Amino acid sequence: MSKHGEIIKSMLEMMCFSMLLGISSVYGFMGMTAEMGLAILAGSIGLAFSNIDKIARFKGAGFEAEMCKKIMHIPTGVVHKVTKGGVTACGIDTKNNPECWIPSSEEVTCSSDGCKNNE
């Protein structure tokens, strides 16, 4: 993500946090429960959409989301996307030499089919 994009994302997150915590608290102190609920809902939806790139699966009205899992291969420093069963999206089995893999929050850097195409 570019520096400009990161700044915009940070501003969006700050506005959503202020909506979620600040504005909803003011409405709560004023006894305006319906408005407080709407402010909480708006802030929550805004935060969910600001991190949409990190969500792998979304369920529905009960709101069940599963975050994307990423791991880094320590010797090479390449970040892969993980699928179920301990296999990367490009087909590497992470159970072989598990000491070489650590969880990561960085962007996927693997250029193989699967990891890059699933982003």
N, C-alpha and C positions, 0 to 999 in steps of 0.2 A: 504494500500500500504506500502511496506517495505521502510526503510530509503534509501536503495540503489536505489529503483525505484523512489522515490521522487527526489533524486539528479539527476538522468538521465533525468527525466521529466523537472526539472528546467533548466538543461543545454540545452535541446532541445528548450524550450521556449525562452531562451536567444538568441540562435542562430537564431531562427525565427524572433524575434524582431529586431535583428541587420540586418538581411536580409531585413525585411520589411521597416525599417526606415533608417538605415545607408547606406547600399549598394545601395538601390534605390535612396537615396538622392545624393550620389556621381555620379551615372549615370545621374541623372537629371541635375546636375551642369555641367556635361561634354556634355550635349546635346544628350545623347544616349537614346532616348525615348523608343525604342523597348526593350532594355536591362533593362531599369527602370521598364517597365511594367511586364517583366518576373520576376524580383526580387520581385516586389510587389505580384505577383501571387504565387510565390514559398513560400514567407513568410506567406501569408494568408493561403495557403493549409497546411503548416506545423503547424501553430497555431490551425487550425481546427482539425487536426488529433491528436494533443497533448491533446486536450480536448474532444476526441471522446466519452469517457465514460459518459460525461454529456449531450450528445445530445440524445433526445428521438425520434425525427422525422426529416428527411432531405428531401427536395423537389426535387432539381435538378439544371439545368443550371441557373435558376434565383436565386439560392442559398437562400432558405428559410429553416432555421433550427429552431427547437423548443427544448429548453433545458428541461431536466428532472426536475420535481418539487419534492422537498423533504420537508417534514415537521417533526418537532420533537414534541412528546407528552411531555409537560413540567413535569407532575408528575412522569413519568417513565424514561424520557430521551431517549426513543427509537425513532429512526429516521425511517420514513416510506416513500415510494414512493407514490406520489399522481396521481390518474387518473382523468379524467374529472368528473365534478359534485361534487367535494369536498369529494370524497371517496378514501381511500387509496387502494393500489393495493391488499391488503389482506382483504379488505371488511369493514373497519371501517369507519363510517360516521363521518366526521370532523365537520359537521354542528351542531351536538349535542355537547354542551359545547365548542364553538369555542375559548373561552378564554384559553383553555388548549393546544392549538396548535400554534406553531410559525414556520415561514419558516426556513429552515436549508440548509447549504451547505456541511454538513458532509456526510460521507458515510452512506448508509442504514444499520441499525443495527437490523431491524425486521427479525426474523427467520421464520415467518409464510410463507406459500405458497403464492405466488403472489409477495410480496415485494422482497424477496430474488431471486426468479426465474426470475424476469423481469430485473435484473441488467444486 
